[in-house]
């Protein structure tokens, strides 16, 4: 199915939860925030939220520094 991740079109398998999508994209889950169709999804909800055709996601990885 086709989705958009951080402004880039992506082709991903059907039937992925948000958690499985993050794993599929090989994104480390520490310090990550996900916005799905303009709504921030709490990390605890990732396994319950299904990704659908044409969804738009912003995945932000926070980097510490000093």
HELIX and SHEET records of a PDB file:
HELIX    1   1 UNK A   18  UNK A   24  1                                   7    
HELIX    2   2 UNK A   43  UNK A   48  5                                   6    
SHEET    1   A 5 UNK A   8  UNK A  11  0                                        
SHEET    2   A 5 UNK A   2  UNK A   5 -1                                        
SHEET    3   A 5 UNK A  56  UNK A  61  1                                        
SHEET    4   A 5 UNK A  32  UNK A  36 -1                                        
SHEET    5   A 5 UNK A  39  UNK A  41 -1                                        
END                                                                             
